[in-house]
Amino acid sequence: MNRIAATATNILRLLPRATLILMLLAAPVLAVPMMRADTGHTIEAPAHRNTSVGFVLLISLQRG
């Protein structure tokens, strides 16, 4: 009987810690569907202006 009680005590002592770890691991997985459900607001980056600096740099490096 003492062995069963000791095992049950160990399990009950570790249960809150295991629950906390599982909740921390499951939170990002459960948050992804909620983030994907709201597609009304999309933040887009501004259009990249082409200044052709790369081409000038390429030509100057080939000459040197």
RAMO-V527855 format. One record per pair of residues at least 12 apart in sequence whose ideal C-beta (glycine too) atoms are under 7 Angstrom apart, sorted by the first residue. I is the first residue (numbers start at 1). J is the second residue. D is the distance in Angstrom with one decimal. If there is no record, write none. Layout:
i:I j:J d:D
i:I j:J d:D
This chain:
none
